[in-house]
């Protein structure tokens, strides 16, 4: 929910794990860089043009494919750093 109580719209993102910079849609001046850390783990960072890091995350699928853990970080509108971790189980 937004600060006005409105439902947020989901904005799916495509991550290409080739280590190259790609513009972040609708956020001019930001690029994302994604790499494959191992066969089950993607890491991604979002950077400004001066290469400073704005945020990022790690997406790790368990060896048996039954769950995924996402750990991400960034900065809120008051420039306070946040970190969060979520886990999904495949049904």
Biotite code that builds the C-alpha atoms (Angstrom):
import biotite.structure as struc

atoms = struc.array([
    struc.Atom([0.000, 0.000, 0.000], chain_id="A", res_id=1, res_name="UNK", atom_name="CA", element="C"),
    struc.Atom([1.106, 3.539, -0.649], chain_id="A", res_id=2, res_name="UNK", atom_name="CA", element="C"),
    struc.Atom([1.181, 6.258, 1.986], chain_id="A", res_id=3, res_name="UNK", atom_name="CA", element="C"),
    struc.Atom([-2.286, 7.257, 0.683], chain_id="A", res_id=4, res_name="UNK", atom_name="CA", element="C"),
    struc.Atom([-3.655, 3.732, 1.243], chain_id="A", res_id=5, res_name="UNK", atom_name="CA", element="C"),
    struc.Atom([-3.691, 2.914, -2.468], chain_id="A", res_id=6, res_name="UNK", atom_name="CA", element="C"),
    struc.Atom([-2.693, -0.498, -3.753], chain_id="A", res_id=7, res_name="UNK", atom_name="CA", element="C"),
    struc.Atom([0.796, -0.546, -5.291], chain_id="A", res_id=8, res_name="UNK", atom_name="CA", element="C"),
    struc.Atom([1.178, -1.799, -8.822], chain_id="A", res_id=9, res_name="UNK", atom_name="CA", element="C"),
    struc.Atom([3.590, -4.651, -9.361], chain_id="A", res_id=10, res_name="UNK", atom_name="CA", element="C"),
    struc.Atom([6.421, -3.815, -11.747], chain_id="A", res_id=11, res_name="UNK", atom_name="CA", element="C"),
    struc.Atom([8.026, -7.044, -12.982], chain_id="A", res_id=12, res_name="UNK", atom_name="CA", element="C"),
    struc.Atom([11.710, -6.771, -13.868], chain_id="A", res_id=13, res_name="UNK", atom_name="CA", element="C"),
    struc.Atom([13.727, -8.906, -16.268], chain_id="A", res_id=14, res_name="UNK", atom_name="CA", element="C"),
    struc.Atom([17.204, -9.762, -14.968], chain_id="A", res_id=15, res_name="UNK", atom_name="CA", element="C"),
    struc.Atom([19.809, -10.779, -17.559], chain_id="A", res_id=16, res_name="UNK", atom_name="CA", element="C"),
    struc.Atom([22.701, -12.527, -15.786], chain_id="A", res_id=17, res_name="UNK", atom_name="CA", element="C"),
    struc.Atom([25.549, -11.544, -18.111], chain_id="A", res_id=18, res_name="UNK", atom_name="CA", element="C"),
    struc.Atom([27.343, -8.956, -15.939], chain_id="A", res_id=19, res_name="UNK", atom_name="CA", element="C"),
    struc.Atom([26.483, -6.098, -18.312], chain_id="A", res_id=20, res_name="UNK", atom_name="CA", element="C"),
    struc.Atom([24.743, -2.835, -17.454], chain_id="A", res_id=21, res_name="UNK", atom_name="CA", element="C"),
    struc.Atom([21.090, -2.420, -18.436], chain_id="A", res_id=22, res_name="UNK", atom_name="CA", element="C"),
    struc.Atom([18.991, 0.716, -17.913], chain_id="A", res_id=23, res_name="UNK", atom_name="CA", element="C"),
    struc.Atom([16.343, 0.415, -15.196], chain_id="A", res_id=24, res_name="UNK", atom_name="CA", element="C"),
    struc.Atom([12.956, 1.134, -16.820], chain_id="A", res_id=25, res_name="UNK", atom_name="CA", element="C"),
    struc.Atom([11.296, 4.382, -15.666], chain_id="A", res_id=26, res_name="UNK", atom_name="CA", element="C"),
    struc.Atom([14.300, 5.345, -13.484], chain_id="A", res_id=27, res_name="UNK", atom_name="CA", element="C"),
    struc.Atom([16.630, 7.484, -15.623], chain_id="A", res_id=28, res_name="UNK", atom_name="CA", element="C"),
    struc.Atom([20.292, 7.409, -14.632], chain_id="A", res_id=29, res_name="UNK", atom_name="CA", element="C"),
    struc.Atom([20.133, 3.964, -13.008], chain_id="A", res_id=30, res_name="UNK", atom_name="CA", element="C"),
    struc.Atom([21.491, 0.708, -14.385], chain_id="A", res_id=31, res_name="UNK", atom_name="CA", element="C"),
    struc.Atom([21.250, -2.859, -13.141], chain_id="A", res_id=32, res_name="UNK", atom_name="CA", element="C"),
    struc.Atom([24.035, -5.430, -13.298], chain_id="A", res_id=33, res_name="UNK", atom_name="CA", element="C"),
    struc.Atom([23.185, -9.103, -12.726], chain_id="A", res_id=34, res_name="UNK", atom_name="CA", element="C"),
    struc.Atom([25.522, -12.083, -12.509], chain_id="A", res_id=35, res_name="UNK", atom_name="CA", element="C"),
    struc.Atom([25.110, -15.800, -11.952], chain_id="A", res_id=36, res_name="UNK", atom_name="CA", element="C"),
    struc.Atom([27.068, -16.493, -8.750], chain_id="A", res_id=37, res_name="UNK", atom_name="CA", element="C"),
    struc.Atom([26.484, -20.245, -9.138], chain_id="A", res_id=38, res_name="UNK", atom_name="CA", element="C"),
    struc.Atom([23.907, -22.374, -10.997], chain_id="A", res_id=39, res_name="UNK", atom_name="CA", element="C"),
    struc.Atom([21.230, -21.599, -8.374], chain_id="A", res_id=40, res_name="UNK", atom_name="CA", element="C"),
    struc.Atom([22.042, -18.000, -7.376], chain_id="A", res_id=41, res_name="UNK", atom_name="CA", element="C"),
    struc.Atom([21.631, -14.634, -9.104], chain_id="A", res_id=42, res_name="UNK", atom_name="CA", element="C"),
    struc.Atom([23.118, -11.458, -7.661], chain_id="A", res_id=43, res_name="UNK", atom_name="CA", element="C"),
    struc.Atom([22.106, -8.023, -8.849], chain_id="A", res_id=44, res_name="UNK", atom_name="CA", element="C"),
    struc.Atom([23.001, -4.418, -8.099], chain_id="A", res_id=45, res_name="UNK", atom_name="CA", element="C"),
    struc.Atom([21.456, -1.130, -9.140], chain_id="A", res_id=46, res_name="UNK", atom_name="CA", element="C"),
    struc.Atom([23.921, 1.730, -9.594], chain_id="A", res_id=47, res_name="UNK", atom_name="CA", element="C"),
    struc.Atom([23.899, 5.410, -10.418], chain_id="A", res_id=48, res_name="UNK", atom_name="CA", element="C"),
    struc.Atom([25.936, 6.823, -13.294], chain_id="A", res_id=49, res_name="UNK", atom_name="CA", element="C"),
    struc.Atom([28.788, 7.553, -10.859], chain_id="A", res_id=50, res_name="UNK", atom_name="CA", element="C"),
    struc.Atom([28.863, 3.787, -10.006], chain_id="A", res_id=51, res_name="UNK", atom_name="CA", element="C"),
    struc.Atom([27.518, 4.306, -6.458], chain_id="A", res_id=52, res_name="UNK", atom_name="CA", element="C"),
    struc.Atom([25.253, 1.446, -5.408], chain_id="A", res_id=53, res_name="UNK", atom_name="CA", element="C"),
    struc.Atom([21.563, 2.230, -4.845], chain_id="A", res_id=54, res_name="UNK", atom_name="CA", element="C"),
    struc.Atom([20.447, -1.293, -3.942], chain_id="A", res_id=55, res_name="UNK", atom_name="CA", element="C"),
    struc.Atom([20.627, -4.911, -4.884], chain_id="A", res_id=56, res_name="UNK", atom_name="CA", element="C"),
    struc.Atom([19.751, -8.446, -4.042], chain_id="A", res_id=57, res_name="UNK", atom_name="CA", element="C"),
    struc.Atom([20.589, -12.113, -4.074], chain_id="A", res_id=58, res_name="UNK", atom_name="CA", element="C"),
    struc.Atom([18.120, -14.709, -5.384], chain_id="A", res_id=59, res_name="UNK", atom_name="CA", element="C"),
    struc.Atom([19.031, -18.252, -4.305], chain_id="A", res_id=60, res_name="UNK", atom_name="CA", element="C"),
    struc.Atom([17.068, -21.373, -5.263], chain_id="A", res_id=61, res_name="UNK", atom_name="CA", element="C"),
    struc.Atom([17.626, -24.430, -3.062], chain_id="A", res_id=62, res_name="UNK", atom_name="CA", element="C"),
    struc.Atom([19.505, -27.390, -4.566], chain_id="A", res_id=63, res_name="UNK", atom_name="CA", element="C"),
    struc.Atom([16.296, -29.433, -4.825], chain_id="A", res_id=64, res_name="UNK", atom_name="CA", element="C"),
    struc.Atom([14.348, -26.498, -6.315], chain_id="A", res_id=65, res_name="UNK", atom_name="CA", element="C"),
    struc.Atom([11.752, -26.514, -3.535], chain_id="A", res_id=66, res_name="UNK", atom_name="CA", element="C"),
    struc.Atom([12.398, -22.999, -2.186], chain_id="A", res_id=67, res_name="UNK", atom_name="CA", element="C"),
    struc.Atom([13.905, -19.640, -3.017], chain_id="A", res_id=68, res_name="UNK", atom_name="CA", element="C"),
    struc.Atom([15.424, -17.116, -0.627], chain_id="A", res_id=69, res_name="UNK", atom_name="CA", element="C"),
    struc.Atom([15.713, -13.465, -1.633], chain_id="A", res_id=70, res_name="UNK", atom_name="CA", element="C"),
    struc.Atom([17.877, -11.043, 0.320], chain_id="A", res_id=71, res_name="UNK", atom_name="CA", element="C"),
    struc.Atom([17.796, -7.432, -0.820], chain_id="A", res_id=72, res_name="UNK", atom_name="CA", element="C"),
    struc.Atom([18.940, -4.017, 0.331], chain_id="A", res_id=73, res_name="UNK", atom_name="CA", element="C"),
    struc.Atom([18.612, -0.409, -0.641], chain_id="A", res_id=74, res_name="UNK", atom_name="CA", element="C"),
    struc.Atom([17.745, 3.034, 0.659], chain_id="A", res_id=75, res_name="UNK", atom_name="CA", element="C"),
    struc.Atom([14.347, 4.540, 1.448], chain_id="A", res_id=76, res_name="UNK", atom_name="CA", element="C"),
    struc.Atom([13.190, 8.060, 0.573], chain_id="A", res_id=77, res_name="UNK", atom_name="CA", element="C"),
    struc.Atom([15.018, 9.470, 3.628], chain_id="A", res_id=78, res_name="UNK", atom_name="CA", element="C"),
    struc.Atom([18.248, 7.684, 2.542], chain_id="A", res_id=79, res_name="UNK", atom_name="CA", element="C"),
    struc.Atom([18.045, 5.182, 5.408], chain_id="A", res_id=80, res_name="UNK", atom_name="CA", element="C"),
    struc.Atom([19.481, 1.813, 4.490], chain_id="A", res_id=81, res_name="UNK", atom_name="CA", element="C"),
    struc.Atom([17.170, -1.183, 4.662], chain_id="A", res_id=82, res_name="UNK", atom_name="CA", element="C"),
    struc.Atom([17.786, -4.925, 4.367], chain_id="A", res_id=83, res_name="UNK", atom_name="CA", element="C"),
    struc.Atom([15.201, -7.671, 4.095], chain_id="A", res_id=84, res_name="UNK", atom_name="CA", element="C"),
    struc.Atom([15.070, -11.371, 3.458], chain_id="A", res_id=85, res_name="UNK", atom_name="CA", element="C"),
    struc.Atom([12.121, -13.425, 2.231], chain_id="A", res_id=86, res_name="UNK", atom_name="CA", element="C"),
    struc.Atom([11.690, -17.114, 1.522], chain_id="A", res_id=87, res_name="UNK", atom_name="CA", element="C"),
    struc.Atom([9.222, -18.891, -0.733], chain_id="A", res_id=88, res_name="UNK", atom_name="CA", element="C"),
    struc.Atom([8.380, -22.586, -0.749], chain_id="A", res_id=89, res_name="UNK", atom_name="CA", element="C"),
    struc.Atom([7.181, -24.265, -3.936], chain_id="A", res_id=90, res_name="UNK", atom_name="CA", element="C"),
    struc.Atom([3.741, -25.803, -3.500], chain_id="A", res_id=91, res_name="UNK", atom_name="CA", element="C"),
])
